Amino acid sequence: MKIWTDKNYPIIISCAKELSRWTEIEVMKMGYTPIEVTENTVVVRGDMRDMMKLNLKLRTAHRVLVPLLRTECRNIRDLYESVYSIDWENLIEADGYFSVSSIVHNYTIRDTRIPSLYTKDAIVDRMREKCQRRPDSGNKNFGAAVFVYWERDEVIIYLDTSGEPLSKRGYRKIPGSAPMQETLAAACLMAMNWNPKTPFLSPMCGSGTPAIEAVMMAMNRAPGSLKGHFAFQSIKGYERIIPGEKAPRVAPRQVAGATPEQIWKEIVLDAKEEETTENLPRIIATDISPEAVENAHTNAIAAGVAPYIEFKACDFAETPIPENDKGCIFFNPEYGIRLGDPKELAPLYERIGTFMNEKCKGWTGALITGSPELSHLVNLYYQTRVPFFNGPIDCRLFIYKGCELKGENNGLH
């Protein structure tokens, strides 16, 4: 396919399990009509500009993929021949670099690394035959990217326009222990229905991800604006003029057409102009560990949002509560799977419920946990519970509207 000039082709947006409902909401707010939604994908139709905007602006997605081939594939030899049939010489520079990622569920494959290796071999062999040269390949996050999805006897070969997953914004310099992924934090904020004009509190802030994502939402900052490279920037033709394309205002001397590179720069500039730092709400991040607070502050500096977050090293019960405006408070405590002992954590969950009830009445409270037993100890009525996966861990986000103790409001659970 001709990714720079083709119009109205399918764009597959992949996301973590249970996040597709929030990705669907995002793309609809951006003006797209999803044509298919699965457990971990949302499909829209668009062109080069749409592909670029989705990479730049999506908060809950992992990759933006463009399908190249969908075909029957029974074994590794079929995979090699299918990959070889694609016109890679029109997609990857002969002296460039590319990487391959794959998800494979086929009974003939015992080592899941093998499909990626065969895919690389097929691309290199095809390029060597057509160009008498070959690109380098490896696992580094630069250059072009290919994604293989092989389920039973069917394979789909994608051009991965994202490269490094969109969840890796580029600001988390110090991850800390058991960090929350950026896309999950953004989805939690959406599930809480947080109004970005109201305060947001993040006790037990850890590496600071929820607070940083909250500021970026309040600022209307594109989450991809911090990334140094997207894989589409290494697709062949990125710097070549596209006849008929309107020249962007960032390159006014180009009257015959524009390059994808110029168009991308204009899209980034437009997104930058949509940002605001006016009337931002109070966003407060606390943690009992001074080291965690320092790490979170370092990450906020890398994200360019440190001036808009109030950091404090303290017990969560000492988190400052804004008096004149109610907002959302979000807890991501240990739940005894990756960190902590479930039995020892029981008093902590009881304290969290007491704190929210006594200090945050009228607020929207939320707590994410992978432990149903510990969640009961919060002892607040929850309005809803939303399924999420924190890595491989099946979790629930409990949302407490008003932070009322059980027995105070019979209309809630």
N, C-alpha and C positions, 0 to 999 in steps of 0.2 A: 504494500500500500504506500501511498504518498502522504505521509503524516502532516506535511506542511501545507499541502494544497487541497487534499480531500476534504469534503464537507459532510457533515452529518453522519459521522461514523460512531459506533458504540464505544463508550468510555466506561470501563468497569472500575468502580471505586471499592477497594477492599478495606475491611476494618476487622478489629478483633471481635470475637464471639460476643453477641449481645449488644454490640454498639451500632448495628446497622439502622435501628430505628432512629437513633440520634443523627446519624449521617444523613438519613433520608430527610429529616427536618432541616438540616443545614442546606442541602442542595436545593430544596424547595424554596427556602428563604433567599437563595441566590438566584432564583428565577428558573430553575430547571424542573422538568417533569420526569420523575423516575419511571422507567419503563419496566423495571424488574427489581425486586428487593428480596434478598435471601438472608439467611442467618448472619452472613458476614460479607455481603456485597450489596452495593447499590449501583444500578446501571442507568446511565443517561446517554443521550446522543449529543454530539457537538463537533467542534473542529479544534484546530490548533489553539486558538485563543481560549476556548473553554477548558481544554486540557491544562493550560498554563494557570488559569484562574483557580481551578480546583486544587492544583498542587499548592498554590500560594495561600489559599484562604480556608481550606478545610481544617477543622480542629479535632475531629474525632476519627479521621480516616488514617490508614496506614500506607496505601499505595494507590496510584492512579495508573491504570493499565489500559493498553490498547491491544485488542486481540489481532493476531496475525494469521493464525491457523487453528482450526478445530477439526480433529479427525480421529479415526479409529486408531488405537495403539495398543497392541497386545503384549509387546515385549520390547526389550531395549533396542533391538535392531530396527523395529518400526519407529521408535522414537528418533533414532539417528537419521533415518531416511526422511521422516517428516520435517525435522529441523533443517536438514540439508536442502529441502525443496524451496525454502523461503529465500527471497532475493536480498540476502544480507548485504550484498555489495552496494545496495541503494539505501541502507539504513545505518551502517557502521563504517567509519573511516578505516581504510586499509592499514593505516599506521596508527590507529587509535587504541582504545582500551575498552574492555567490556567485562561485566560480571554476570553470573547466572545464579538465580535462586530458584528453588523448586519446592513444591508440596506433592508428595507421591503416595498414593494408596493403590498399589498394584501387587498382586500376590507373587509375581515373578521377581520382585525387587526386594532383596534382603538388606542391602546397604543403600540407604537413601541418598548417599553422596554420588552414587554412580550415575543417575539420570543427569545431574548437573554436569558431570565430567563428559558424558557422551554428547550433551548439548553443546558444550564448548568445542569439542572435537569436530562436530558437524559444521558449526559456524566457521571455525578456522579452516577446515578443509574446503568449504565452499568459497571462502574469500581467497584462499591461495590459488584455487583454480581460476576464478574470475578476474583476480587482480594481480596475480603473481606476487602478492605480498599478503601478510597476515597480521591482524591486530593482536596485541597482548591481551591476556585474560587473567583474572584472579579474583580475590574476594575483597579488594579495596573499594571504598565507597566513592569512586569517581569514575568518569567515563560513562559509556552507555550501559544499559542493564536489560537483562532478559529474565522473564519469569515463566516457569513451567508448572502447570497444574495438571497432574495426571491422576485421574480417578478411574479405577478399574480398567476398562478397555477404551477409554477416551482421553485424549490429551488436548489441552489448549496451550498454545504458545503465545505469550504476550510480549509486547514491548513495554517494559516497565519504565514509565516516564518519570518516576520519583527517584529511583535508586535507593539511597538510604531511606528507611521508613519515615513517613511524615511525623510519626510519634516522636522522633528524635529531633526536637526543635533546634538544638545546638546550644542551649543555655545551661543545661545541667552539668556543670563542670565537676561537682562533687555530689555523687548520687546518694551517699549515706547508705544505711541498712534498709533493705526491703523497700525501695522507693516506689511511689505510685507513678505509673506511666502517664505521660502528659495527656494522651488521648482519653484515658479513663477519667482523669481529673476534670477535663473539659466536659465530658458526658455527665459526670456527677453534677456539675454546676447547672447544666441544662435540665437534668432530671429534677433538681430542686426548684426549678423555675425562678432562679435568682434574678432579680432586677438589678442590672449593673449600675443603677443610680443609687443603690442602697448599700449599707455596710456589709462586709463579708469578713467573718472571723475564722481563722484556721488554727485552733489550739492543736498541740501535738503536730506541729507543721513539718517535722522531719526535714527533708531537703527543700521544702518550700514550694513544691509543684502546684498544689491547689491555689495558693495565694498568687503565685506568678501568673497562672492561667486566668485567674479572676481579673487581675489588672489588665492583662492583654485583651480580655473581653470588654472591660470598661473603657479602654482606650480605643477599641475597635482596631487593634493592631493585628495585621495578618500574621498567623502563626508561622508561616513559611518565610517571613521576611528576614529571619536570622540565619537561615540556611545558606551555606556558601555555594552549594552546587545541587542541581537537580539533573537527573539522568538525561532528560530531554535536551539539555544544553550540549550533549555530546552526540546527538543524532546527526547523521550526515545532512548537510544543507542548512544547519542552524545559522550560519553566517552568510548565506547566499540570498540575493534579492529574489523575492517572490513577485513575479509580474502581476500587476493588477491590485496588489495590496496597497492600501493607503499608507503613505509615509507617516510615521508617528511624529508628534511635535517635538520629541527629544532629538530628532534628526531631520530638521526642516530642509536641509539641502538635498535630501533624497526625494526626487519628484517622480522617478520612474517606478518606484516600488519600495518595499521595505523588507528587511530581513527578519526572520523569527527572533533574532537577538534584539533588534530594535523594538519589536512589538513587545517582547518580554520586559524590557526596560521601561516601556511606557505603562504596562500593566502594574509593575512594581511601584512606579512613581504615582500612579493614580491611587493605589492602595495606601501609600504613605500620606497622601493629601487627605485621605478619609480619616486618619487618626486624629485623636483629640486628647489633650491633657487637662481640659477645663472641667471643673465641677466633678472631679473623680470622687467616689465615695471613700470612706475610711476602710482600709483593708489591713487587718491586723493578723500577724503570724507569731505564735508563741510556742515555746517548747521548754521542757524542764532541763534539757541538755544545752548548755551554752555552746558546745561544739556544733550541735545541730543548727542552732540559730545562726551561728557564724557561717556555716556551710550554706544555709538557705539564703543568707544575705549575699554571699559570693555568687550564688546562682542568679539571684535577682539583679545583681550588677551586670552579669553576663547577658541577661535578658533586656537590660536597659530600663528596668522598672523599679529599681531599688528605692528611688526617692518617693515612690507612691505606696510603699508598704511600711507599716510600723512593726518593727521587730522587738521582741522582748523575751528574755530568758526567765521563765517562771513556771510554776505548776499551772496546769490548765485552768484551775479554779481561780487563778489570779489574772486571767486574761481580761484586759480592759473591755468594758461593754459600753458602746456609745449610748448616751441617754436619750437623745432627741430624735433618733431615727432607728427604726427596726429593720433588720435585714436577715441574713442567713448565717448560721454557725455550723461548721462542718468538722466532724471528727473522723479520723482514720486511725483508730487505736490498734495495738497489737491484738491478735486473736488466737494466739497459741498454735499457729501452724508453721509459719516461718520464724516468728519471734514470740517469746513469752511462753509461759505455762498457763493453760486454761484455768486451772484451779486457782492459781495465784492472781489471775486477772479479774476474778469475780468482783472484788471490792472496787476495782477501777471502774468497771461498767456501772456499778451502783452509784459511784460518785459522779460519773458523767451525767446520769439521769437527774440526780439531785441538783447538780450545778445548772443544767439547762432549765429545769423547772423554777429554780429560785432566782436565777440571774437573767434568764432569756425569755421570760413570759412574753407571748405575743410575737416572738421571732419564729422563723422556720429553722428547725434544727434538723441535722442529718448525721447519720452514722453509718459507715460501711464496715461490714465484718463478714468473715467467713465462718463464724461460729453462731449457729442458731441458739445454742444454749446460753451463750453470753449475752446475746441481744435481748433476751427476756429480762435480764437483770437491770436494764436501763429503766424499765418500769414507767415508760411514757406511752401514751396513745400515739400510734403511728397512723398517718393519713394514708400512706402507701408504702410498699416495699418494691424496689426495682432490682431485677436480676442483673448482675454484672460479673465479669471474670477479672480478677486481679492476677494477671499471669494465668497459671493453670488452676487457680483456686476459685471455686464457685462461691460467690459472695452475694450479699443483699445490701442495698442501700435503703435504710429505713429513714423515712421523712416524717418528722414530727411537727405538724402544723400547730403553732402556738406553744409547744413544749409543755403540755399539760400532763400531770400525773394520771395514771389510770384511776378511774373513779370520779374524776372531775368533769368529764365530758363523755356521755354515753354514746355520742354520735360517731366516735372514732373507735379504732380497733384496740 
